[in-house]
Amino acid sequence: MTKRTVTAVQSVKKTNSFWQPVSITKEADYKADVEVSVDSTKSYQTWMGFGGALTEAATYTLDQISVDKKESILKAYYDPKEGLGYTMSRLHIASCDFSLEHYDYIDENDESLDSFSIEHEEQWVLPALRRAQEIAGQPLTLVASPWSPSAWMKTNGERNHGGKLMKEYYSLWAKYIARYVKVMQEKGFEIEAVTVQNEPAATQVWDSCEYTAEEEKEMVKELANVFKTEDLNVKIIIWDHNRDLIFERADTVLKDDEANALVWGVGNHWYMSEDFEELSKVHDKYPEKHLIFTEGCIEGGVQLGAWNTGERYARNIIGDMNNWLEGFLDWNIVLDEKGGPNHVGNYCDAPIIVDTQSKDVHYNSSYYFIGHLSKYIRPGAVRVESDVNATDLSVVSFKNTDGSIATVLLNETEKAVTMTLTVNNEAVTVHLPEHSITTVMNEQA
């Protein structure tokens, strides 16, 4: 019988401590009220990885501090041993709200795309992406999303305030996205997947564009046709919006046989609800489709020192993981002291905040909560069965490719819990302080 070692790290609100090693005792005669059972013979989805968005706002903010501090932040995310071990990233195609201003890759009314250029991204985004990949030691899995087509292609004639892509420009807009993918290839970056549109059901005061499910279905076909013509192997992700409507939207698109064959997966955001089971509805009807979290952040500006923000991250990641999620993409990896820059004042929080005045770097609880998952659940890991007899604890367990089993235990309550964790019939006692998150590693000795 293979001997295994059990170790754990813990973050606790009461002591404001993060990733502290904690002692684990072998289960003897003690019988805990709370029990978690992990069975690695029952397996589910394979995990792609974790990542965050390299927006213009994030990468510009990184350039406001010293080279050493910038390097430290990028390593904190992308270093596979010392950092969070990010292997993915999201990019915006042309400007989004977390850009310094509106910008496009082509001149107005250029239907030939002859003026197409992404040199704007060489100011901040692409240098940061290059360095992130060097630190990661491998190409990142890149997902790219448009926030708005060129203003003159839209019914409202502007990038902001929703509007729709005019029918006569569907093909041109698909060619625009394909051109972006090809130019990125020329610069050494492979775009793994594109989403049809960021938040297609929202009329935002920033860069946005509305698609009904029927319209998104038609855009899927246009994109697939252009990708095929251009010999581009790019996956297509639909929805890229809130999970509360994810099944309704996905079902409308995917019940069309032609569109179904062209769609790789469905993206979700966490704003509006925590109806995690909506992901399982998609999986149950369309099990061959991949589910990926494409955006989430803490809205309303910076919340330095807050604990609940980290809990929100862990609760949402674990909830989605237990409903077939395969990858997690955070929003901005870093923002300034206001929660920007953002050209329409839509300020948000980020796991790392840089005070561009004092040059101080602040690591929020969300950074460490993500790490409880990303550092220990690695790409290629497979989710395994985990059961808990308490409704106020969140638990998820994955078996990594090296055979180690990572179990993450989130206690958001005001009460400490001493519990029994049984992994494949081997039991240990784990103490979970109030408002804490604990990662237990069961490894071969």
GIDA-V787358 format. One record per backbone hydrogen bond with DSSP energy under -0.5 kcal/mol. CO is the residue of the C=O (numbers start at 0). NH is the residue of the N-H. E is the energy in kcal/mol with one decimal. If there is no record, write none. Layout:
CO,NH,E ; CO,NH,E
//
This chain:
2,444,-2.7 ; 4,442,-3.0 ; 6,440,-3.2 ; 7,21,-1.9 ; 8,438,-2.6 ; 9,19,-2.8 ; 10,436,-2.0 ; 11,15,-0.8 ; 11,16,-1.7 ; 12,15,-0.6 ; 16,11,-1.7 ; 19,9,-2.0 ; 21,7,-0.5 ; 24,428,-3.0 ; 29,31,-0.6 ; 33,419,-2.4 ; 34,388,-1.7 ; 35,421,-3.1 ; 36,386,-2.5 ; 37,39,-0.5 ; 37,423,-2.8 ; 38,41,-1.4 ; 38,384,-1.2 ; 40,42,-0.7 ; 41,384,-2.0 ; 44,382,-2.5 ; 46,379,-3.4 ; 48,327,-2.0 ; 49,86,-2.4 ; 49,87,-1.5 ; 50,329,-3.2 ; 51,89,-1.0 ; 52,54,-1.2 ; 52,332,-1.6 ; 54,58,-2.4 ; 55,59,-2.6 ; 56,60,-2.1 ; 57,61,-1.9 ; 58,62,-1.0 ; 59,62,-0.6 ; 60,63,-1.8 ; 61,64,-1.0 ; 65,69,-2.5 ; 66,70,-2.5 ; 67,71,-2.1 ; 68,72,-2.0 ; 69,73,-2.3 ; 70,74,-2.3 ; 71,75,-1.9 ; 72,76,-1.2 ; 73,77,-3.1 ; 74,78,-1.8 ; 75,83,-1.7 ; 76,85,-2.7 ; 78,82,-1.2 ; 78,84,-0.9 ; 86,140,-2.8 ; 87,51,-1.0 ; 88,142,-2.4 ; 89,53,-1.8 ; 90,144,-2.4 ; 91,93,-0.8 ; 92,146,-0.7 ; 95,98,-0.8 ; 96,98,-0.8 ; 96,342,-1.3 ; 97,56,-2.3 ; 98,342,-1.2 ; 102,94,-1.8 ; 104,116,-1.9 ; 106,109,-1.7 ; 108,110,-1.6 ; 109,112,-0.8 ; 112,115,-1.5 ; 117,120,-1.9 ; 118,121,-1.5 ; 119,122,-1.4 ; 120,125,-2.5 ; 123,127,-1.6 ; 124,128,-2.3 ; 125,129,-2.6 ; 126,130,-2.0 ; 127,131,-2.5 ; 128,132,-2.2 ; 129,133,-1.9 ; 130,134,-2.4 ; 131,135,-2.5 ; 132,136,-1.5 ; 132,137,-1.1 ; 134,79,-0.5 ; 139,141,-0.7 ; 140,88,-2.2 ; 141,191,-1.5 ; 141,192,-1.7 ; 142,90,-2.5 ; 143,194,-2.1 ; 144,92,-3.0 ; 145,197,-2.6 ; 149,152,-2.3 ; 150,153,-1.6 ; 152,165,-2.7 ; 153,156,-0.7 ; 158,207,-2.5 ; 162,209,-3.0 ; 163,154,-2.7 ; 165,168,-2.5 ; 166,169,-1.5 ; 168,172,-2.9 ; 169,173,-2.0 ; 170,174,-2.1 ; 171,175,-2.1 ; 172,176,-2.1 ; 173,177,-2.3 ; 174,178,-2.4 ; 175,179,-2.0 ; 176,180,-2.1 ; 177,181,-2.3 ; 178,182,-2.7 ; 179,183,-2.4 ; 180,184,-1.9 ; 181,185,-2.1 ; 182,186,-1.4 ; 183,188,-3.0 ; 184,187,-1.8 ; 188,190,-0.6 ; 189,141,-0.6 ; 189,191,-0.8 ; 191,234,-2.4 ; 192,143,-2.4 ; 193,236,-2.6 ; 194,145,-0.6 ; 196,199,-0.6 ; 198,201,-1.6 ; 199,210,-2.2 ; 201,203,-0.9 ; 203,160,-1.7 ; 205,160,-0.6 ; 205,161,-0.6 ; 211,215,-2.7 ; 212,216,-2.2 ; 213,217,-1.7 ; 214,218,-2.1 ; 215,219,-2.3 ; 216,220,-1.5 ; 217,221,-1.9 ; 218,222,-2.8 ; 219,223,-2.6 ; 220,224,-2.2 ; 221,225,-2.3 ; 222,226,-3.0 ; 223,227,-2.2 ; 224,228,-2.3 ; 225,229,-2.7 ; 226,231,-3.2 ; 227,230,-1.0 ; 231,233,-1.2 ; 234,193,-2.5 ; 235,263,-2.3 ; 235,264,-1.6 ; 236,195,-2.0 ; 237,239,-1.7 ; 237,266,-2.6 ; 238,199,-0.8 ; 239,198,-2.3 ; 240,268,-2.1 ; 241,244,-1.0 ; 242,245,-1.1 ; 244,248,-2.4 ; 245,249,-2.6 ; 246,250,-3.0 ; 247,251,-1.5 ; 248,252,-1.7 ; 249,253,-3.3 ; 250,254,-1.7 ; 252,255,-1.2 ; 254,256,-0.7 ; 255,259,-3.0 ; 256,260,-1.7 ; 257,261,-0.5 ; 258,261,-1.3 ; 258,262,-1.3 ; 259,262,-0.5 ; 263,289,-1.9 ; 264,237,-2.3 ; 265,291,-2.1 ; 266,239,-0.7 ; 266,240,-1.2 ; 267,293,-1.7 ; 267,294,-1.0 ; 268,242,-1.8 ; 273,275,-2.1 ; 274,277,-2.0 ; 275,278,-1.8 ; 275,279,-0.7 ; 276,280,-1.6 ; 277,281,-1.4 ; 278,282,-2.5 ; 279,283,-3.3 ; 280,284,-1.5 ; 281,285,-2.9 ; 285,288,-2.1 ; 289,265,-2.9 ; 289,291,-0.5 ; 290,325,-3.1 ; 290,326,-0.6 ; 291,267,-1.8 ; 291,293,-0.7 ; 292,328,-2.0 ; 294,269,-0.8 ; 295,330,-1.5 ; 296,298,-0.7 ; 297,348,-3.0 ; 302,305,-1.8 ; 305,364,-0.6 ; 306,309,-0.5 ; 306,310,-1.8 ; 307,311,-2.2 ; 308,312,-1.7 ; 309,313,-2.4 ; 310,314,-3.0 ; 311,315,-2.2 ; 312,316,-2.7 ; 313,317,-2.8 ; 314,318,-2.3 ; 315,319,-2.3 ; 316,320,-2.8 ; 317,321,-2.3 ; 319,322,-1.8 ; 319,324,-2.1 ; 320,323,-1.4 ; 323,290,-0.5 ; 325,47,-4.0 ; 325,48,-0.7 ; 326,292,-2.9 ; 327,50,-1.7 ; 327,329,-0.6 ; 329,52,-0.6 ; 330,52,-2.2 ; 332,351,-0.6 ; 334,353,-2.8 ; 335,338,-1.2 ; 338,347,-2.1 ; 339,335,-2.8 ; 341,344,-1.8 ; 344,346,-1.7 ; 346,299,-1.1 ; 346,300,-0.8 ; 350,363,-3.0 ; 351,334,-1.5 ; 352,354,-0.5 ; 352,361,-3.4 ; 353,336,-0.6 ; 353,355,-1.0 ; 354,358,-2.7 ; 359,354,-2.8 ; 361,352,-2.8 ; 361,363,-0.7 ; 363,366,-1.1 ; 363,367,-0.9 ; 364,368,-2.5 ; 365,369,-2.4 ; 366,370,-1.7 ; 367,371,-1.4 ; 368,372,-0.5 ; 369,372,-1.7 ; 369,373,-3.1 ; 370,374,-1.7 ; 372,375,-0.8 ; 372,376,-2.9 ; 375,377,-0.8 ; 377,380,-2.4 ; 380,46,-3.5 ; 381,398,-3.0 ; 382,43,-2.6 ; 384,38,-2.2 ; 386,36,-2.6 ; 389,392,-0.6 ; 391,411,-0.6 ; 393,409,-2.9 ; 395,407,-2.7 ; 396,383,-2.4 ; 397,399,-0.6 ; 397,405,-2.7 ; 398,381,-2.5 ; 399,402,-1.8 ; 403,399,-3.0 ; 403,405,-0.5 ; 404,406,-0.5 ; 404,441,-2.6 ; 405,397,-2.5 ; 406,439,-3.0 ; 407,395,-1.6 ; 408,410,-0.5 ; 408,437,-2.6 ; 409,393,-2.1 ; 409,411,-0.6 ; 410,435,-2.0 ; 412,434,-1.5 ; 416,418,-0.6 ; 416,431,-4.0 ; 417,33,-0.7 ; 418,420,-0.5 ; 418,429,-2.8 ; 419,35,-2.9 ; 419,421,-0.6 ; 420,422,-0.6 ; 420,427,-2.2 ; 421,37,-3.6 ; 421,423,-0.6 ; 422,425,-1.6 ; 424,426,-0.6 ; 425,422,-2.7 ; 426,26,-2.1 ; 427,420,-2.8 ; 428,24,-1.2 ; 429,418,-3.0 ; 429,431,-0.6 ; 430,432,-0.6 ; 431,416,-3.0 ; 433,13,-0.5 ; 434,12,-2.3 ; 435,410,-2.9 ; 436,10,-2.4 ; 437,408,-3.2 ; 437,439,-0.5 ; 438,8,-2.0 ; 438,440,-0.5 ; 439,406,-2.5 ; 439,441,-0.5 ; 440,6,-2.2 ; 440,442,-0.7 ; 441,404,-2.5 ; 442,4,-3.0
//
